[in-house]
């Protein structure tokens, strides 16, 4: 498979500094080398560079860095659209606001190809706020709502050329949801499997049912992987830790099932904050998980010492 890697050193969507070092940390942890060892061809496209936009006033005075996030969204949407023409793009974040651009850009590509786009959202949070409903003002909490075409972004974020249908989104690992998001998710029809569902049913049946839908519709699948999907005991390098996340084996099982499905067409790796890491353990784990998604099997996995 031909892969294109591009960094999005964005941290304006969160109130914790350090996410802008995420792309460098993933590269240093050996992401390119891991993919090449698996037989893939890899082109590292460097970093996305946004063009600053005009200052924007919004009635929600809590919003932070709105012009910057709008500019990142426009730049990443174009990069995602261009890079997905003949390769599997892997976007290195950066905070999760970057997915407003990546998902919308991939949605444009899918629409052009006449294929439905599905999104697997691996995260502790659904990130389904609009500009009107967020109370923190941190715009890493809005990308999925924007890419789904919810109202309230017009005139502030780039106009969507295509959106992902909310009923084709599956959010797994959710364990921190604000009241406004809970209502919006239910109204939009997003499939949400929180950690209780994983505890009760196991992660494999939940993911398998979603993958069967993607395959049945001949869809493209974008995976957006937030570090806080994982339990902070194994992945401390994130500014939004929520206890009770996916275990090491649950996470690898998800990646192995995704590889076996052959459905993944694009990938986000987001919210890695190396400033909060311990000797690079989270970056190394994210590289290993990506390798599982791209074909590394248990018998191929190296033993690591921390």
C-alpha positions in Angstrom: 0.0 0.0 0.0 1.1 3.6 -0.7 0.9 5.8 2.4 1.3 9.5 2.6 2.1 11.0 6.0 1.5 14.7 6.9 1.9 16.5 10.1 -0.6 19.0 11.6 1.2 20.7 14.5 -2.0 22.3 15.8 -2.6 23.0 19.5 -4.9 26.0 19.3 -7.9 23.7 19.8 -7.0 22.8 23.4 -5.9 24.7 26.5 -2.8 22.5 27.0 0.4 23.3 25.2 2.5 20.5 23.7 0.2 18.9 21.0 2.2 20.8 18.3 5.1 18.4 19.1 2.9 15.3 18.4 3.9 14.9 14.7 7.6 15.0 15.5 7.2 12.6 18.4 5.4 10.0 16.2 8.2 10.4 13.5 10.9 10.0 16.2 9.2 6.9 17.6 9.6 5.3 14.2 6.3 5.5 12.4 7.8 5.6 8.9 10.2 2.8 9.6 7.4 0.6 11.0 5.4 1.1 7.9 8.3 0.4 5.6 9.2 -2.8 7.5 5.6 -4.0 6.7 6.3 -3.5 3.0 4.4 -0.3 2.5 5.8 2.6 0.4 5.7 5.8 2.4 6.0 9.4 1.4 6.4 11.9 4.2 4.8 15.2 3.0 6.1 17.3 5.8 3.7 19.7 7.6 0.4 21.5 6.7 0.9 25.2 6.8 -2.4 27.2 7.2 -3.0 30.6 5.8 -4.1 33.0 8.6 -7.7 34.1 8.2 -9.5 37.3 9.3 -10.5 37.9 12.9 -14.0 36.7 13.6 -16.5 37.7 16.3 -19.0 35.2 17.6 -21.8 35.5 20.0 -20.3 32.7 22.2 -17.6 34.6 24.0 -16.1 31.4 25.4 -14.7 30.4 21.9 -10.9 30.4 21.7 -8.7 30.7 18.6 -11.6 30.6 16.2 -9.8 32.3 13.3 -6.8 29.9 13.7 -8.9 26.8 13.8 -10.9 27.9 10.8 -7.6 28.4 8.9 -6.3 25.0 9.9 -9.6 23.4 8.9 -9.4 24.9 5.4 -5.8 23.9 4.9 -6.3 20.3 6.2 -9.5 19.8 4.2 -7.6 20.6 1.0 -4.6 18.5 2.1 -6.9 15.5 2.9 -8.7 15.8 -0.4 -5.4 16.0 -2.4 -3.6 13.2 -0.5 -6.5 10.7 -0.7 -6.5 10.7 -4.5 -4.1 7.7 -4.8 -2.8 6.9 -1.3 -3.8 6.1 2.2 -3.2 9.4 4.1 -2.1 9.4 7.7 -2.5 12.7 9.5 -0.3 13.3 12.5 -1.7 15.6 15.2 -2.0 17.9 16.9 -5.2 18.2 18.8 -8.5 16.8 17.6 -9.7 20.0 16.0 -7.6 18.9 13.0 -10.3 16.3 12.2 -12.7 19.0 11.2 -10.4 19.4 8.2 -9.4 15.8 7.6 -12.9 14.3 7.7 -14.4 17.0 5.6 -11.6 16.7 3.0 -12.0 12.9 2.9 -15.8 13.4 2.6 -15.3 15.5 -0.5 -13.1 12.8 -2.0 -15.7 10.1 -1.2 -18.5 12.2 -2.6 -16.5 12.7 -5.8 -16.0 8.9 -6.1 -19.7 8.2 -5.4 -18.9 6.2 -2.3 -20.4 6.6 1.2 -17.9 7.7 3.9 -17.9 6.0 7.3 -16.0 7.4 10.3 -14.8 5.3 13.3 -14.2 7.8 16.1 -12.0 6.2 18.8 -12.1 8.7 21.6 -13.1 9.3 25.2 -15.2 12.3 24.0 -17.6 12.5 21.0 -16.4 16.1 20.1 -20.0 16.8 19.0 -20.4 20.4 20.2 -21.2 23.2 17.9 -19.8 26.7 18.2 -23.0 27.7 20.1 -23.0 24.8 22.6 -19.4 24.6 23.7 -18.9 26.0 27.2 -15.2 25.5 27.4 -14.6 27.2 24.1 -11.9 24.7 23.2 -12.5 23.8 19.6 -11.1 20.3 19.7 -14.6 19.6 21.0 -16.4 20.5 17.7 -14.8 18.6 14.7 -17.3 15.8 14.4 -20.3 18.1 14.6 -18.8 20.3 11.9 -17.9 17.5 9.6 -21.4 16.0 10.0 -23.0 19.2 8.7 -24.6 20.4 11.9 -25.7 24.0 11.9 -23.9 26.8 13.6 -20.7 26.8 11.7 -21.7 28.8 8.7 -19.8 32.0 8.2 -17.1 30.9 10.7 -15.7 27.6 9.4 -15.1 26.8 5.7 -18.2 25.9 3.8 -18.5 22.1 3.5 -18.3 20.7 0.0 -19.5 17.4 1.4 -20.2 16.0 4.9 -20.3 12.7 6.5 -23.8 11.4 7.3 -24.1 11.1 11.1 -25.7 7.7 11.0 -22.5 6.5 9.3 -20.4 7.5 12.3 -19.5 5.0 15.1 -17.9 6.4 18.2 -16.3 3.8 20.4 -14.7 4.2 23.9 -16.8 7.2 24.9 -16.8 8.0 28.6 -17.1 11.8 28.9 -20.1 13.5 27.2 -21.6 16.9 27.9 -25.4 17.3 28.1 -25.7 19.3 24.9 -23.6 16.6 23.1 -25.8 13.8 24.4 -28.9 15.4 22.9 -27.2 16.2 19.6 -25.8 12.7 19.2 -29.2 11.1 19.7 -30.9 13.5 17.4 -28.3 13.0 14.6 -28.3 9.2 14.9 -24.6 8.7 15.6 -23.8 5.2 16.8 -22.2 5.5 20.2 -20.6 2.6 22.1 -19.5 3.9 25.5 -17.2 2.0 27.9 -20.1 0.3 29.6 -21.1 -1.2 26.3 -17.6 -2.5 25.8 -17.6 -3.9 29.4 -20.9 -5.7 28.8 -20.4 -6.9 25.2 -16.7 -6.8 24.5 -15.2 -4.5 21.9 -15.0 -7.0 19.0 -18.8 -7.6 18.4 -19.4 -3.8 18.5 -16.7 -3.1 16.0 -17.6 -6.1 13.8 -21.2 -4.9 13.4 -20.0 -1.5 12.2 -17.4 -2.9 9.8 -20.1 -5.2 8.3 -22.2 -2.1 7.5 -19.2 -0.4 5.9 -18.6 -3.4 3.7 -22.2 -3.9 2.8 -22.5 -0.3 1.5 -19.1 -0.4 -0.3 -17.9 2.5 1.8 -14.7 4.3 2.5 -13.6 4.2 6.2 -11.8 7.1 8.0 -10.4 6.2 11.4 -9.8 9.0 13.9 -7.7 7.8 16.8 -7.4 10.0 19.9 -4.8 9.1 22.5 -7.4 9.4 25.2 -9.3 6.4 23.7 -6.7 4.5 25.6 -6.5 4.2 29.4 -4.1 6.8 30.8 -2.3 4.1 32.7 -0.8 2.9 29.3 -1.0 6.2 27.4 -0.3 9.2 29.7 0.7 11.7 27.0 -2.7 13.4 26.6 -4.1 16.6 28.1 -7.6 15.2 28.5 -7.1 12.0 30.4 -10.3 10.2 31.4 -9.9 7.0 33.6 -11.2 3.7 32.4 -10.2 3.7 28.7 -9.3 0.9 26.3 -6.7 -1.6 27.5 -3.6 -2.5 25.6 -5.1 -5.6 24.1 -8.5 -4.0 23.3 -6.7 -1.3 21.4 -4.6 -3.8 19.4 -7.6 -5.9 18.7 -9.4 -2.9 17.2 -6.4 -2.3 15.0 -6.0 -5.9 14.0 -9.7 -6.1 13.1 -9.5 -3.0 11.0 -6.5 -4.4 9.1 -8.4 -7.7 8.5 -11.4 -5.8 7.2 -9.3 -4.1 4.4 -11.7 -1.1 4.6 -9.6 1.7 6.1 -8.8 4.4 3.6 -7.5 7.2 5.9 -6.3 7.7 9.5 -5.9 10.4 12.1 -3.5 10.1 15.0 -4.4 12.9 17.4 -3.9 14.5 20.8 -0.4 13.1 21.5 1.2 15.6 23.8 4.9 14.5 24.3 5.4 17.1 27.0 3.2 14.8 29.2 4.8 11.5 28.1 7.1 9.2 30.0 10.2 8.3 28.0 8.2 8.3 24.8 6.0 5.3 25.8 2.8 6.8 24.4 4.3 7.7 21.1 5.8 4.3 20.8 2.5 2.7 21.6 0.7 4.8 19.0 3.3 3.7 16.4 2.8 0.0 17.4 -1.0 0.3 17.2 -0.6 1.9 13.7 1.6 -1.0 12.7 -1.1 -3.4 13.8 -3.7 -1.5 11.7 -1.3 -1.7 8.8 -0.6 -5.5 9.1 1.8 -6.3 11.9 0.7 -9.5 13.6 1.2 -10.7 17.2 4.0 -13.0 16.1 5.8 -10.1 14.4 5.6 -7.8 17.4 9.0 -6.8 18.9 9.5 -7.1 22.7 10.1 -3.6 24.2 11.6 -2.5 27.4 10.6 0.7 29.2 
